[in-house]
């Protein structure tokens, strides 16, 4: 075929072919296939029915009716189980998996709203609301908070809520619910995309999301109006950017690098100003990831600083070192150190110092035999859960413990394993450690607070 014929053939549009049949354009651009949302409408309806059952269960509990527990757990199972099974199905498209992941997270957030639909009840929410009112009334970000001291040093969620209230003219309560709901949707979206890009599989991402929402803080603690609810979404978004930054090569780094660096810096500053523990967890994770890259590549020369003025002593070691997660980890560490020193050092030490000290002392006393272990499922001096609930609680831990050795074997022995896989596997390995903390009264809170971070690795 001559070039002229090729040009004529490529330009020929759809017309009548042999037999009068319409022919498709030759060499023309293919039309994109429509995205399939599958049965997302049906699952949204199922979630609505589950929420209705939970609402009736909450009302029954307020009246001390025996039907409260069956109604509540039936609604919760109805929300979670169909979506989880659909996420595991090989026939589920990527678009449907993504939509189901967000639906699952937002549906479970609505469970928390039904718990207190007209106002705040937990003391953490009351403390955050007080901080928001102070900001709206006085315009001051760092007013002392007698309910939870740490909130005075981390005004991220209060600032967003106050801005939402001012712009929309809605009440602080409604504005807070909108902000936390948006953060929950953002968390689910970012977590799905992160797991998908790490594993190169939307099925793995969907299954990982289904596991992650089972962490004990997800349903209520991470849905409350508190600084961590927003910080988790910011942290997940930052993981996405860091993964993209780490995988850039060649010309792509020059084209997209400045924007990614600016995005990581902005998110690092935002996260540091929003929540302390999430910032510390991110620094630890990114630092471990950077070391996994160095050890995996067996390139310790990258850690050496080249002698100034000597050409060829080491080939761009610092630049290569900071092409990975070490750069955003440095952003977080620097911003966190400045924020702690100039703004939040005192309130952070007062809030976290006692928690960590008591947890460490309780563990030491348990190991040395100076004190006995805590009764599981005990709150204060009473066991507050039914026998069925306790049995289910123990049974839910067993499959998670079983899969950890297989995950470690898969991520540490296969040749196609990547540094990010190994880092996530190490995070998942912390899960049994957090369970051990529950044997002490002081360590229970630390175990609970760690679950939203540990379950990212466990889900993978």
C-alpha positions in Angstrom: 0.0 0.0 0.0 1.4 3.4 -1.0 1.5 6.3 1.4 -1.3 8.0 -0.5 -3.5 4.9 -0.2 -2.7 4.7 3.5 -3.7 8.3 4.0 -6.9 7.8 2.0 -7.7 4.6 3.9 -7.0 6.1 7.3 -9.2 9.1 6.6 -12.1 7.0 5.2 -15.1 7.4 7.5 -18.0 5.1 8.2 -20.1 4.5 5.1 -21.9 1.8 3.1 -19.8 -1.3 2.5 -20.7 -4.4 0.5 -24.3 -5.3 0.7 -25.2 -1.9 1.9 -24.0 -2.6 5.4 -22.5 0.3 7.5 -18.8 0.0 8.0 -16.8 1.3 10.9 -14.2 4.0 10.3 -10.8 2.4 9.4 -7.9 3.2 11.7 -10.1 5.8 13.5 -10.0 6.3 17.2 -11.9 3.7 19.2 -14.7 5.0 21.3 -14.0 4.5 25.1 -16.0 1.7 26.7 -18.6 3.0 29.1 -17.7 2.5 32.8 -19.7 -0.2 34.5 -21.0 0.5 38.0 -22.6 -2.9 38.1 -25.1 -3.4 40.9 -24.1 -0.4 42.9 -27.7 0.9 42.9 -28.9 -2.4 44.5 -26.1 -2.3 47.1 -27.0 1.3 48.0 -30.6 0.1 48.6 -29.3 -2.7 50.8 -27.2 -0.3 52.8 -30.3 1.8 53.3 -32.2 -1.1 54.6 -29.4 -2.0 57.0 -29.3 1.6 58.3 -33.0 1.4 58.9 -32.6 -1.7 61.0 -29.8 -0.1 63.0 -32.0 3.0 63.6 -34.8 0.8 65.0 -32.2 -1.1 67.0 -30.9 2.2 68.5 -34.5 3.2 69.4 -35.1 -0.2 71.0 -31.9 0.2 73.1 -33.1 3.5 74.4 -36.2 1.8 75.5 -34.2 -1.2 76.9 -36.1 -3.6 74.6 -34.7 -7.1 73.9 -34.8 -6.6 70.2 -32.1 -3.9 70.3 -29.1 -6.2 69.8 -30.6 -8.4 67.0 -31.7 -5.4 65.1 -28.4 -3.6 65.4 -26.2 -6.6 64.4 -28.6 -7.6 61.6 -28.3 -4.1 60.1 -24.5 -4.1 60.4 -24.2 -7.6 58.7 -26.6 -6.4 56.0 -24.4 -3.4 55.2 -21.1 -5.2 55.3 -21.5 -8.7 54.0 -23.0 -8.3 50.5 -20.5 -5.6 49.6 -17.6 -7.6 51.0 -18.6 -10.6 48.9 -19.1 -8.5 45.8 -15.7 -7.0 46.2 -14.2 -10.5 46.1 -16.1 -11.5 43.0 -13.9 -11.9 39.8 -16.7 -10.3 37.7 -16.7 -7.0 39.6 -15.3 -4.2 37.5 -12.7 -1.7 38.7 -15.3 1.1 38.7 -17.8 -0.9 40.7 -15.1 -2.0 43.2 -14.1 1.6 43.7 -17.8 2.8 44.1 -18.5 -0.1 46.5 -15.5 0.7 48.6 -16.7 4.3 49.1 -20.2 3.1 49.7 -19.1 0.7 52.4 -17.1 3.4 54.2 -19.8 6.1 54.0 -22.5 3.5 54.9 -20.6 2.6 58.1 -20.1 6.3 58.8 -23.9 6.7 58.8 -24.1 4.1 61.5 -22.2 6.5 63.7 -24.5 9.4 62.8 -27.5 7.3 63.8 -25.9 6.8 67.2 -26.1 10.5 67.9 -28.1 12.1 65.1 -29.0 15.5 66.7 -25.8 16.4 68.7 -22.5 15.3 70.0 -22.1 12.9 72.9 -18.5 11.5 73.3 -16.2 13.8 75.2 -13.7 14.0 72.3 -16.5 15.5 70.1 -17.5 17.9 72.8 -13.8 19.0 73.1 -13.6 19.5 69.3 -16.9 21.4 69.3 -15.7 23.7 72.0 -12.5 24.5 70.0 -14.7 25.2 66.9 -16.9 27.6 68.9 -13.9 29.4 70.2 -12.6 29.8 66.6 -15.9 31.1 65.3 -16.4 33.5 68.2 -12.9 34.8 68.8 -11.0 33.9 65.6 -8.2 32.4 67.8 -6.9 29.0 66.8 -5.0 28.0 69.9 -7.5 28.6 72.8 -6.9 26.4 75.8 -9.1 23.3 75.9 -9.9 22.0 79.4 -11.6 18.8 78.1 -8.8 17.5 75.9 -5.6 19.6 76.1 -4.1 18.3 72.9 -6.8 19.8 70.7 -5.5 23.3 71.4 -2.3 22.6 69.4 -3.9 20.9 66.4 -6.7 23.1 64.9 -6.9 21.4 61.4 -10.4 20.0 61.6 -11.8 22.9 63.5 -10.5 25.3 60.9 -12.1 23.4 58.1 -15.4 23.1 60.0 -15.5 26.8 60.9 -14.9 27.7 57.3 -17.7 25.4 56.2 -20.1 26.9 58.7 -19.2 30.4 57.8 -19.6 29.8 54.0 -22.7 27.6 54.2 -24.4 29.3 57.2 -25.1 25.9 58.6 -24.7 25.0 62.3 -21.4 23.8 63.6 -22.9 20.3 64.2 -24.1 19.9 60.6 -20.9 21.4 59.2 -18.9 19.0 61.3 -20.8 16.0 60.0 -20.2 17.2 56.4 -16.5 17.6 57.0 -16.1 14.2 58.7 -18.3 12.5 56.0 -16.1 14.1 53.2 -13.0 12.9 55.0 -14.4 9.4 55.3 -15.1 9.3 51.5 -11.7 10.7 50.8 -10.1 8.0 53.0 -11.8 5.2 51.3 -11.0 6.5 47.8 -7.3 7.1 48.6 -6.9 3.8 50.4 -8.4 1.9 47.5 -6.2 3.7 44.9 -3.1 3.2 47.1 -3.7 -0.6 47.5 -4.6 -0.9 43.8 -1.4 0.8 42.7 0.8 -1.2 45.1 -0.7 -4.5 44.1 -1.7 -3.7 40.5 -5.1 -5.3 41.1 -8.4 -3.7 41.9 -9.6 -7.0 43.4 -6.8 -6.9 45.9 -7.6 -3.2 46.7 -11.3 -4.0 47.2 -10.5 -6.9 49.5 -8.0 -4.8 51.4 -10.7 -2.1 52.0 -13.1 -4.8 53.2 -10.5 -5.9 55.7 -9.5 -2.4 56.8 -13.0 -1.4 57.8 -13.0 -4.2 60.3 -10.4 -2.4 62.5 -12.0 -1.7 65.9 -11.6 2.1 65.6 -13.3 2.4 62.2 -17.0 2.3 63.1 -17.1 4.9 65.9 -13.8 6.3 67.0 -12.6 7.3 63.5 -16.0 8.5 62.5 -16.3 11.0 65.4 -15.8 14.7 65.1 -12.1 14.6 66.1 -8.8 15.6 64.6 -7.8 12.0 63.7 -10.9 11.5 61.5 -9.5 14.2 59.1 -5.9 13.3 59.6 -6.4 9.7 58.3 -7.7 11.0 55.0 -4.8 13.4 54.7 -2.4 10.6 55.4 -3.9 8.3 52.9 -3.8 11.0 50.2 -0.1 11.6 51.0 0.6 7.9 50.6 -0.8 8.1 47.1 1.5 11.0 46.2 4.5 9.4 47.8 3.9 6.2 45.8 3.7 8.2 42.6 6.8 10.2 43.5 8.8 7.0 44.2 7.9 5.4 40.9 8.7 8.4 38.7 11.6 7.8 36.3 13.4 9.8 33.7 11.5 12.5 31.9 8.5 11.9 34.1 10.3 13.2 37.1 11.2 16.4 35.4 7.6 17.0 34.1 5.7 15.9 37.2 8.3 16.1 40.0 7.9 19.8 41.0 4.1 19.4 41.4 4.4 16.2 43.4 7.1 17.8 45.7 4.8 20.8 46.3 1.8 18.5 47.0 3.8 16.4 49.4 5.1 19.4 51.2 1.6 20.9 51.5 0.1 17.7 52.8 2.9 17.2 55.3 2.3 20.7 56.7 -1.4 20.1 56.8 -1.0 16.7 58.5 1.4 18.1 61.1 -1.1 20.8 62.0 -4.0 18.4 62.2 -2.9 15.4 64.3 0.2 14.3 66.2 0.0 10.5 66.1 -0.9 10.2 62.5 2.2 12.4 61.7 4.4 10.2 63.8 3.0 7.0 62.2 3.6 8.4 58.7 7.2 9.4 59.5 7.9 5.9 60.9 6.2 4.2 57.8 8.0 6.4 55.2 11.3 6.0 57.0 11.0 2.2 57.1 10.0 2.2 53.4 13.1 4.2 52.5 15.3 1.7 54.4 13.5 -1.2 52.7 14.4 0.4 49.3 18.1 0.8 50.4 18.4 -2.7 51.8 16.4 -4.2 48.9 18.7 -2.6 46.3 21.8 -3.4 48.3 23.0 0.1 47.5 24.3 1.5 50.8 26.5 3.9 48.9 23.4 6.0 48.4 23.5 6.8 52.1 26.9 8.4 51.9 27.2 12.1 51.5 29.7 13.0 48.7 32.7 15.1 49.5 32.1 18.7 48.4 34.2 19.8 45.5 35.3 16.3 44.5 33.9 15.1 41.2 33.1 11.4 40.8 33.5 10.5 44.5 29.9 9.2 44.6 27.3 9.4 41.9 24.5 11.6 43.1 23.8 9.6 46.3 21.7 12.3 48.0 19.6 13.0 45.0 18.9 9.3 44.5 18.2 8.8 48.2 15.6 11.6 48.2 13.9 10.3 45.0 12.1 7.9 47.3 10.0 8.2 50.4 12.9 9.7 52.4 12.0 13.2 51.0 8.4 13.3 52.3 9.6 11.7 55.5 12.0 14.6 55.9 9.2 17.1 55.1 7.1 15.6 57.9 10.0 15.4 60.4 11.0 19.0 59.8 7.5 20.4 59.9 6.7 18.3 63.0 9.8 19.4 64.9 9.0 23.1 64.2 5.3 22.7 65.1 6.1 20.8 68.3 8.8 23.4 69.3 6.9 26.5 68.5 3.2 25.6 69.0 2.1 22.3 70.3 4.9 20.9 72.5 3.4 21.4 75.9 -0.1 20.2 75.1 1.2 17.2 73.2 3.5 16.2 76.0 0.6 16.6 78.6 -1.8 14.5 76.4 0.5 11.7 75.2 3.2 11.5 77.8 1.0 9.9 80.5 -0.6 7.5 78.0 2.7 6.1 76.8 4.3 6.1 80.3 1.3 4.2 81.8 1.2 1.7 78.9 5.0 1.0 79.2 4.8 0.6 82.9 1.8 -1.8 82.7 3.6 -4.0 80.2 6.7 -4.1 82.3 4.7 -5.0 85.4 2.8 -7.7 83.5 6.1 -9.3 82.2 7.8 -9.1 85.6 4.8 -10.5 87.4 4.2 -7.4 89.5 0.6 -7.3 88.2 -1.8 -9.7 86.5 -3.4 -9.4 83.1 -6.6 -7.5 82.5 -9.9 -9.4 82.1 -10.8 -9.3 78.4 -14.0 -7.5 77.5 -14.0 -5.8 80.9 -14.9 -2.1 81.2 -14.1 -0.9 84.7 -15.2 -3.7 87.0 -17.9 -5.3 84.8 -17.9 -7.4 81.7 -20.2 -5.4 79.4 -20.6 -7.7 76.4 -22.8 -10.8 75.9 -21.2 -14.2 75.6 -22.1 -14.3 71.9 -20.3 -10.9 71.3 -17.2 -12.1 73.2 -17.1 -15.3 71.2 -17.4 -13.4 67.9 -14.7 -10.9 69.1 -12.2 -13.7 69.7 -13.2 -15.6 66.5 -12.7 -12.5 64.4 -9.0 -12.3 65.4 -8.1 -15.9 64.4 -8.3 -15.6 60.6 -6.3 -12.4 60.7 -3.5 -14.1 62.7 -3.5 -17.1 60.4 -2.9 -15.0 57.2 0.0 -13.0 58.6 2.7 -15.8 58.2 1.5 -16.4 54.6 1.7 -12.7 53.9 5.2 -12.5 55.3 6.3 -15.5 53.3 4.9 -14.0 50.1 6.4 -10.6 50.5 9.8 -11.6 51.7 10.7 -14.7 49.6 9.3 -14.0 46.2 11.5 -12.3 43.6 8.8 -9.9 42.4 8.4 -8.5 45.9 8.9 -4.8 46.2 10.1 -2.6 49.1 6.6 -1.2 49.7 5.2 -4.8 49.9 7.8 -5.6 52.6 7.1 -2.4 54.5 3.4 -3.1 54.6 4.0 -6.6 55.7 6.1 -5.3 58.6 3.2 -3.1 59.6 0.8 -6.0 59.5 3.2 -7.9 61.8 2.5 -5.3 64.5 -1.1 -6.7 64.8 -0.3 -9.5 67.3 1.7 -6.9 69.3 -1.3 -4.7 69.6 -3.4 -7.6 70.8 -0.9 -8.3 73.5 -1.3 -4.7 74.7 -4.9 -5.5 75.5 -3.8 -7.7 78.4 -3.2 -4.5 80.4 -5.7 -1.8 81.3 -3.4 1.0 80.2 -2.3 -0.7 77.0 -5.9 -1.2 75.8 -6.2 2.4 74.7 -2.8 2.3 72.9 -3.9 -0.9 71.1 -7.2 0.7 70.1 -5.4 3.9 68.8 -2.9 1.8 66.8 -5.5 -0.3 64.9 -6.3 2.3 62.2 -2.6 2.3 61.2 -1.8 -1.3 61.7 -4.8 -2.5 59.6 -3.4 -0.8 56.5 -0.5 -3.3 56.5 -2.8 -6.1 57.7 -5.3 -5.4 54.9 -2.6 -5.6 52.3 
